[in-house]
Amino acid sequence: MEQVFSYIISLGASVMMPILFTIIGLCIGMKFGKSLKSGLYVGVGFVGLGIVTALLTTNFNTPLDAISKIFDLDLKVFDMGWPAAAAVAYNTAVGALIIPICLGINFLLLVTKCTRTVNIDLWNYWHFAFIGAVAYFVMDESLLWGYFAAITCYIITLVMADLTADRFQGYYDNMEGISIPQPFCQSFTPFAIGINWLLDRIPGFSKLDIDAEGLKQKFGVLGEPLVLGVIVGALIGAAAHFDNFTNFAAYAATFDSTTDAVMSIVKSVLFLGVTMGAVMELIPRITRLFIDGLMPISEKTQEVVKRKFKGKKVYIGMSPALVIGHPTTLVVSLLLIPVTLILAIVLSKAGNQFLPLASLAGMFYVFVMVLPYTKGNVVKTFIIGLVAVTIGLYFVTDMAPAFTQAANTVFEATQDKAAKIPDGFQAGAMDFASSLFGYVIFACVNYLKWIGMGVLTLITVAMVAWNRMRITAEEKNTL
């Protein structure tokens, strides 16, 4: 088994995933040509992720290191973004089989009335594989611990998708029969419920709101991820040259003329700006490749489910990308991005070591399951996001050593550039390392070991049992 998994891992995700998805497509009745094309799109997507991540890590490690030294900041956790997390997830023994195993568990829970959600959001299975991969490495490459962590996260997410489905469908238009079994989004549901409840207890607070649609229009070109990335990258470049600005005479002396010195700084700042803008723009475009590859498989799976479970209430678990274009989501995300950067810097004196960069492109996914509870209230949504993201910075910081171990091992085995960490840094990403679900599972495994396994098992079994009682009770009431 060890030799088999070692060989599979050595193939790398860009080769392994096309093979896996081609086989899955054939198993659910797709033609070979269509299955192969779907798998190849996924493989090409992984190649693209490696290129984009390398673009980020190669060009920003030196400026960030300079900023940390200039301003005496302890920001040693480099934001690798979700591309690195996905590469780590699928380039491990856990990730190699996570999709068929989780699909099997999903089917079992469905036929035993423990869930109503059929999770066909196959791309986002990397979240489960990621937390499984982290547990696998921190527990000395134990498949038992790796699959335990991944499956626990999967089952909890399915139950949460069931519990939030009605509210999700009630808030967003044209989403009947859809649930969101994506653990990153669902992990913000407890924050949404708890903080929203507290805010509602403040007299008059519910009436405090902002016109999201109007504010969205006012952002104009500044609301584009590309432009926002250029601004963030340029600011990082300018901050990295702070010493050169304050001691410009000494810096200019190293050049033939003052003009050359100025042009050197301008070139550096503009290059980092355009590079960061490229990362913010290319990551969503490359994600489109995964969606193009997986959508035919998802649609065929949906057909099979509807045919097999005709007459029964079933939710189709879809990607949260369906609703991230909501005006409140866009407005709050754009407001929270600069605030998060400032918070990360300020909190570096209080234990945070993570500065978000690539992860900023995924900020929109924080609010998918928050809006149904705040009813789109911009002020409430911003406060919930602020609290959740602030706590998430510390989650990422604490998980960084384990993430780094996993990324280094994967890079040594596969040479996947997406998993290459810049020298002198540790690896981090908001998605999925800042997730409440992911961090709690990691903490239980890493710090509590067998006790943690027992606690997580009890929580998971209790949630499944409660969900089954709820489903059977609803079915009896409809008879």
LINQUI-V743440 format. One record per residue. RES is the residue in one letter. PHI is phi as a letter, one per 40 degrees, with the letter a starting at -180 (* if undefined). PSI is psi in whole degrees, 0 to 359 (* if undefined). D_FIRST is the distance of its C-alpha to the first C-alpha in Angstrom with 1 decimal. Layout:
# LINQUI-V743440
((RES,PHI,PSI,D_FIRST) (RES,PHI,PSI,D_FIRST))
This chain:
# LINQUI-V743440
((M,*,318,0.0) (E,c,319,3.8) (Q,c,321,5.4) (V,c,311,5.0) (F,c,322,6.1) (S,c,319,8.4) (Y,c,317,9.9) (I,c,315,10.5) (I,c,321,12.1) (S,c,338,14.1) (L,c,329,15.7) (G,g,155,17.4) (A,c,327,18.7) (S,c,338,21.6) (V,b,319,19.6) (M,c,317,16.6) (M,c,318,19.1) (P,d,320,21.4) (I,c,313,18.8) (L,c,313,17.7) (F,c,332,21.4) (T,c,317,22.5) (I,c,316,20.2) (I,c,317,21.5) (G,d,316,25.0) (L,c,323,24.8) (C,c,332,23.5) (I,c,8,26.5) (G,h,9,29.0) (M,c,155,29.6) (K,c,154,30.6) (F,d,314,28.3) (G,c,316,30.6) (K,c,322,30.9) (S,c,315,27.1) (L,c,316,26.5) (K,c,319,29.3) (S,c,314,28.0) (G,c,320,24.6) (L,c,324,26.3) (Y,d,318,28.6) (V,c,317,25.7) (G,c,316,24.4) (V,c,323,27.9) (G,d,318,28.2) (F,c,323,25.4) (V,c,316,27.2) (G,c,320,30.4) (L,c,320,29.0) (G,c,320,28.0) (I,c,315,31.5) (V,c,317,33.3) (T,c,319,31.4) (A,c,324,32.1) (L,d,320,35.7) (L,c,309,35.9) (T,c,326,34.2) (T,c,323,36.0) (N,c,341,39.4) (F,b,352,39.6) (N,c,318,38.1) (T,c,312,41.3) (P,d,318,43.7) (L,c,323,41.9) (D,c,320,41.8) (A,c,318,45.5) (I,c,317,46.3) (S,c,320,44.5) (K,c,318,46.7) (I,c,314,49.9) (F,b,10,49.8) (D,f,51,48.1) (L,b,146,45.2) (D,b,73,41.8) (L,b,74,39.7) (K,c,4,36.7) (V,b,109,34.1) (F,c,134,34.0) (D,c,100,33.7) (M,c,345,30.7) (G,g,172,31.2) (W,c,337,28.8) (P,d,319,27.6) (A,c,319,25.9) (A,c,319,24.5) (A,c,321,23.2) (A,c,317,21.6) (V,c,319,19.9) (A,c,311,18.8) (Y,c,353,17.3) (N,c,28,15.9) (T,b,169,13.2) (A,c,329,9.9) (V,c,312,12.4) (G,c,334,14.7) (A,d,326,12.4) (L,b,10,12.7) (I,c,323,15.7) (I,c,307,18.3) (P,c,324,17.3) (I,c,314,16.4) (C,c,324,19.7) (L,c,322,21.6) (G,c,318,20.6) (I,c,320,21.8) (N,c,316,24.9) (F,c,318,25.7) (L,c,315,25.4) (L,c,329,27.7) (L,c,313,30.0) (V,c,338,30.6) (T,c,9,31.1) (K,g,32,33.6) (C,c,349,31.8) (T,a,159,32.1) (R,b,356,34.2) (T,c,131,32.2) (V,b,109,30.0) (N,c,97,28.3) (I,b,10,28.4) (D,c,68,28.6) (L,c,326,25.2) (W,c,317,25.7) (N,c,7,26.2) (Y,c,345,22.8) (W,c,334,22.0) (H,d,315,24.0) (F,c,320,21.5) (A,c,326,18.6) (F,c,309,20.7) (I,c,330,21.4) (G,c,321,17.9) (A,c,319,16.9) (V,c,314,19.8) (A,c,322,18.9) (Y,d,316,15.3) (F,c,321,17.0) (V,c,340,19.9) (M,b,38,18.0) (D,f,47,16.2) (E,f,50,13.1) (S,c,118,12.5) (L,c,326,10.7) (L,d,308,13.3) (W,c,322,16.1) (G,c,311,15.1) (Y,c,328,15.0) (F,c,312,17.9) (A,c,316,20.0) (A,c,314,19.3) (I,c,322,20.0) (T,d,313,23.0) (C,c,320,24.4) (Y,c,313,24.0) (I,c,316,25.8) (I,d,320,28.5) (T,c,320,29.1) (L,c,316,29.5) (V,c,316,32.1) (M,c,323,33.9) (A,c,319,34.1) (D,c,312,35.8) (L,c,332,38.1) (T,b,358,39.3) (A,c,313,39.5) (D,c,317,43.2) (R,c,321,44.3) (F,c,312,42.3) (Q,c,328,43.9) (G,c,333,47.3) (Y,c,313,47.4) (Y,c,145,46.0) (D,c,147,47.8) (N,f,38,46.3) (M,b,25,43.1) (E,c,131,43.6) (G,g,8,40.5) (I,b,141,38.3) (S,b,167,36.2) (I,b,95,34.3) (P,c,45,30.8) (Q,b,116,30.2) (P,c,329,29.4) (F,c,311,31.3) (C,c,315,34.4) (Q,c,335,34.2) (S,c,345,33.8) (F,c,354,37.4) (T,c,314,38.7) (P,d,322,39.3) (F,c,316,41.3) (A,c,314,43.2) (I,c,310,44.2) (G,c,309,45.1) (I,c,322,47.0) (N,c,320,48.7) (W,c,317,50.0) (L,c,317,51.4) (L,c,327,53.0) (D,c,341,54.6) (R,c,353,56.3) (I,c,118,58.2) (P,d,126,61.5) (G,g,356,61.8) (F,c,324,58.4) (S,c,335,57.2) (K,c,349,60.1) (L,c,114,59.0) (D,a,171,57.2) (I,b,146,57.2) (D,c,102,57.5) (A,c,317,54.0) (E,c,318,55.1) (G,c,318,58.1) (L,c,324,56.2) (K,d,318,53.5) (Q,c,326,56.3) (K,c,332,57.8) (F,c,324,54.6) (G,f,228,55.0) (V,c,336,53.3) (L,c,342,52.1) (G,c,356,49.8) (E,c,132,47.8) (P,d,323,44.3) (L,c,310,45.2) (V,c,318,48.5) (L,c,319,47.1) (G,c,318,44.4) (V,c,317,47.1) (I,c,313,49.2) (V,c,314,46.4) (G,c,319,45.3) (A,c,321,49.0) (L,c,320,49.6) (I,c,317,46.6) (G,c,317,48.1) (A,c,318,51.6) (A,c,325,50.4) (A,c,338,48.6) (H,c,15,52.1) (F,d,315,53.9) (D,c,325,54.9) (N,c,328,56.1) (F,c,316,58.3) (T,c,335,59.8) (N,b,52,60.4) (F,c,324,61.1) (A,c,315,63.8) (A,c,321,61.4) (Y,c,317,58.7) (A,c,334,61.3) (A,c,341,62.5) (T,c,357,59.3) (F,b,168,60.1) (D,c,332,63.1) (S,a,164,64.5) (T,c,324,64.1) (T,c,319,63.3) (D,c,322,60.4) (A,c,315,59.1) (V,c,315,59.4) (M,c,327,57.8) (S,c,316,54.8) (I,c,315,54.2) (V,d,317,54.8) (K,c,315,52.4) (S,c,315,49.6) (V,c,314,50.3) (L,c,322,50.4) (F,c,315,47.3) (L,c,324,45.2) (G,c,309,46.9) (V,c,323,46.0) (T,c,314,42.4) (M,c,322,41.8) (G,c,320,43.5) (A,c,318,41.2) (V,c,313,38.1) (M,c,327,39.7) (E,c,322,40.6) (L,c,326,37.5) (I,d,311,34.8) (P,c,326,36.3) (R,c,321,36.8) (I,c,325,33.2) (T,d,328,32.2) (R,c,327,34.3) (L,c,318,31.9) (F,c,317,29.1) (I,c,317,31.6) (D,c,325,32.8) (G,c,322,29.3) (L,c,340,28.3) (M,c,316,31.8) (P,c,321,31.7) (I,c,319,28.4) (S,c,317,29.9) (E,c,320,33.2) (K,c,321,31.7) (T,c,320,29.6) (Q,c,320,33.0) (E,c,315,34.7) (V,c,317,32.2) (V,c,313,32.5) (K,c,326,36.3) (R,c,319,36.4) (K,c,329,34.2) (F,b,37,35.9) (K,d,130,39.4) (G,g,345,42.0) (K,c,150,39.7) (K,c,115,39.7) (V,b,135,36.6) (Y,c,137,36.1) (I,c,115,34.4) (G,c,116,32.4) (M,b,170,33.3) (S,c,141,33.1) (P,c,350,35.7) (A,d,342,36.8) (L,d,330,39.2) (V,b,9,41.5) (I,c,353,41.3) (G,c,4,44.5) (H,d,137,46.6) (P,d,318,49.6) (T,c,320,49.0) (T,c,314,45.4) (L,c,314,46.6) (V,c,311,49.5) (V,c,321,47.7) (S,c,315,44.8) (L,c,329,47.3) (L,c,324,49.3) (L,c,336,46.3) (I,d,306,44.8) (P,c,326,47.6) (V,c,320,47.8) (T,c,319,44.1) (L,c,315,44.6) (I,c,317,47.6) (L,c,316,46.0) (A,d,321,43.0) (I,c,313,45.5) (V,c,317,47.8) (L,c,357,45.0) (S,c,338,43.7) (K,c,356,46.3) (A,b,27,44.8) (G,h,343,41.2) (N,c,137,39.8) (Q,b,9,38.1) (F,b,127,37.0) (L,b,111,39.2) (P,c,135,38.2) (L,b,278,38.4) (A,d,329,35.8) (S,c,343,35.3) (L,c,332,39.0) (A,c,341,38.2) (G,b,10,36.3) (M,d,329,39.1) (F,c,334,40.2) (Y,c,350,37.2) (V,c,329,38.3) (F,b,1,41.2) (V,d,314,39.9) (M,c,3,39.8) (V,c,319,42.7) (L,d,320,45.4) (P,c,338,45.4) (Y,c,330,46.4) (T,c,354,48.9) (K,f,35,50.2) (G,g,7,50.1) (N,c,117,52.3) (V,c,316,51.8) (V,c,311,52.9) (K,c,314,50.7) (T,c,319,47.7) (F,c,317,48.2) (I,c,316,48.5) (I,c,315,45.3) (G,c,320,43.5) (L,c,314,45.0) (V,c,312,44.0) (A,c,316,40.4) (V,c,322,39.9) (T,c,312,41.6) (I,c,323,39.2) (G,c,328,36.3) (L,d,320,37.3) (Y,c,328,36.6) (F,c,313,33.3) (V,c,316,32.2) (T,c,316,33.7) (D,c,327,31.9) (M,c,350,28.4) (A,d,314,29.0) (P,d,320,27.4) (A,c,318,24.1) (F,c,317,24.3) (T,c,316,25.2) (Q,d,314,22.2) (A,c,315,19.8) (A,c,317,21.9) (N,c,318,22.2) (T,c,317,18.5) (V,c,317,18.0) (F,c,319,21.1) (E,c,324,20.0) (A,c,327,16.7) (T,b,342,18.5) (Q,g,26,22.2) (D,c,117,22.8) (K,c,336,26.4) (A,c,337,26.3) (A,b,7,24.3) (K,c,118,26.8) (I,c,135,28.9) (P,d,146,32.4) (D,d,137,33.3) (G,g,359,34.8) (F,b,163,33.4) (Q,b,167,30.6) (A,c,141,28.9) (G,a,162,30.3) (A,a,140,30.8) (M,c,322,32.9) (D,b,107,30.5) (F,b,9,28.3) (A,c,340,28.9) (S,c,3,32.5) (S,c,140,31.6) (L,c,313,32.7) (F,c,310,29.7) (G,c,316,27.2) (Y,c,318,29.1) (V,c,317,29.6) (I,c,315,25.9) (F,d,314,25.2) (A,c,319,28.1) (C,c,318,27.2) (V,c,314,23.6) (N,c,321,24.9) (Y,b,329,28.1) (L,b,347,28.0) (K,f,239,24.4) (W,c,327,24.4) (I,c,317,27.9) (G,c,320,26.9) (M,c,318,24.2) (G,c,316,26.9) (V,c,313,29.4) (L,c,323,27.2) (T,c,315,26.3) (L,c,315,30.0) (I,c,314,31.0) (T,c,314,28.6) (V,c,319,29.5) (A,c,317,33.1) (M,c,319,33.0) (V,c,317,31.4) (A,c,317,33.9) (W,c,318,36.8) (N,c,322,35.8) (R,c,318,35.6) (M,c,321,39.0) (R,c,317,40.4) (I,c,314,39.2) (T,c,324,40.4) (A,c,319,43.7) (E,c,322,44.3) (E,c,322,43.6) (K,c,322,46.2) (N,c,337,48.7) (T,c,350,48.4) (L,c,*,49.2))
